[in-house]
Amino acid sequence: MKAIAVYPGKPNSVHLEDIPRPKVADIPDGKGVLVRVLKVGVDATDREINDALYGNAPPGDKYLVLGHESFGVAEEVGPNCRRVKQGDFVTATVRRPGGSIYDLIGTNDMTSEETYYERGINLRHGYLTEYFVDEEEYIVRVPKGLSHLHVLMEPMSCAAKAVYQAYEAQRRMKVWRPQRAFVMGVGQIGLLTTLVLRLKGIEVFSFARSKRGTLSSQIVEGLEAKYVSTSETPVEQVVKEVGKADLIVDASGSSHVAFDSMKALGHNGVLIWASITGADRKHEISSDKINIDWVLGNKLLLGSVNANREHFEMGIKDLALAEMMYPGVIGRILTNPVDGLDNYRELMRLLVEEKSALKVYMNVAG
Amino acid sequence: MKAIAVYPGKPNSVHLEDIPRPKVADIPDGKGVLVRVLKVGVDATDREINDALYGNAPPGDKYLVLGHESFGVAEEVGPNCRRVKQGDFVTATVRRPGGSIYDLIGTNDMTSEETYYERGINLRHGYLTEYFVDEEEYIVRVPKGLSHLHVLMEPMSCAAKAVYQAYEAQRRMKVWRPQRAFVMGVGQIGLLTTLVLRLKGIEVFSFARSKRGTLSSQIVEGLEAKYVSTSETPVEQVVKEVGKADLIVDASGSSHVAFDSMKALGHNGVLIWASITGADRKHEISSDKINIDWVLGNKLLLGSVNANREHFEMGIKDLALAEMMYPGVIGRILTNPVDGLDNYRELMRLLVEEKSALKVYMNVAG
């Protein structure tokens, strides 16, 4: 069957690979789920793997199948599956366990090992193909009523995890009821965290460089959040007008913004870093001021990456609530479909060149 | 009675003030404790208040009595006191509640208000006098067997809080068993956090510029921690040899060290900022590298200041264990006593000039 793959280490090696079709029996103990792939989303990670910035093939293979944002239908399930049945819409988690205590207790998103086993990213093939099989443990049901949001399940799980981790860390406070949040960046993670926070009743200001009128700004406003163009109104101005934030999510893709956000956080607040930057830029900061301000205000920063099945389930619950509260808004993130695995070059072209795209994804099957 | 006070806003205004002696009945509902002051410690905060960098007098007064590290004996207790009895050795917490939810639930160290009410620091008189009175709620008993550690109760409460907050935040991990810690700085807070961590069985590396042989380095080694002189062995070298740390406490008093410590933290680790810097120094950091490293490693930073009575009690428990495990070691922090309130100039001179002093304190009464 067809698969979109790269040769890890070789820049721009994306190609169509012919790979064997998996069987449900490939997974032991009757616990396998064979998934017919319907759609797969791509993001900056796929782009960087094709740029050979990271990514490794599974042991024994020369190629790595791309794609970690999956959506499909359970075509066949092993006899000992209990959660998923044939015909269910499903998505799949990305990381597979290593050997640390965090992997053993089902929180492999928190692995303390240096090596990650991630489908479509590192040492495990991804989902940009016709079929895949995996253990039921890593397959998450998508309700029929959310099938129109298909490839958003994985990015949504990352947004859900990031905010959940902040609340978990803040249990240190005994009481924590954030009122005002800033979200830096209005890419998919920025928009999805804006959603998660709005569903908690938090007043959200979403910051981006572009002026109002973009699709992102319309989605922000559709979620009853405030869109702020930093080219017109700098963050400091908003702080002057409304005060510092109780919670800030950095999804800007800029480490300068990530650090500068430290200045906009209020007492007992949490700054979540949810985006990364692959380069080696430096930044000069007001280290004394931030240091004293963060100590006297008991402030907290956390980095968040990946998600386990619990976060996929949280994300799905939030998407369900979103469709009740803001019907049709989140689906607008799904901007750029490409039909058929044969069109992999167009998929990558859109991913690299189409700056207005919020989500590029492939319709693998109808 | 005599008190050591400053005129807030006027640099180097430390002087002897004659103030009224308080009565147990000054506190309503029979809940007062009148404390005869035995000893009071001073630290950088007292120095900076005398430098007029901050500090305000209580409403109606022109002077602020200094001193927030108290040790005394309960001379008289109100009829409705239940925790403290006449003759008990006691210390007192520093911050008094404002109006935020955190103040209302007994965690005024986490107040979300901008104004702090702190005895000896801001808007409330301190303990560098002959007697003080306060509500029993803010008076903490010191066991007789720990009376030789007297003025260390307050700094110990800050060390206990900082480490406790890290563990509380890490409940987000479900399991967290840090193995290796770095402590930056070997002043009193650095030494006391080294102690707290050692009592948890954690391997501790304590970093300071001075070469081995100082009293600090002897105390570190007395706690079975490893003293590292950064003038001989940079932090990066230790990381190369033993790996990154699961927990780092910055008690260096340098915001450069505070930020640079971010690079030495391992996966799922916590960096605690426990010291502050009053200047306005800038610092250039590798923002991209730290950003990606912190996100992929799910790392956490928290600022910690002050302590509530729960932390005083934790600190006292740890000091008791310390005397069982490392008898006589912690008392060596108490380096520089000054006898009598009349000698306030010598107290301030030692605080400012005696660089080798770990703890300057006043013997107010015998």
Interface residues (C-beta under 8 A of the other chain):
Chain A: I101 Y102 I105 T107 D109 M110 T111 S112 E113 E114 Q165 E168 A169 Q170 R171 R172 M173 K174 V175 R177 S255 H256 A258 F259 G266 H267 N268 W273 A274 S275 I276 T277 G278 A279 D280 R281 K282 H283 E284 I285 S286 S287 D288 K289 I290 N291 I292 W294 V295 L296 G297 N298 K299 L300 L301 L302 G303 S304 V305
Chain B: I101 Y102 I105 T107 D109 M110 T111 S112 E113 E114 Q165 E168 A169 Q170 R171 R172 M173 K174 V175 R177 S255 H256 A258 F259 G266 H267 N268 W273 A274 S275 I276 T277 G278 A279 D280 R281 K282 H283 E284 I285 S286 S287 D288 K289 I290 N291 I292 W294 V295 L296 G297 N298 K299 L300 L301 L302 G303 S304 V305
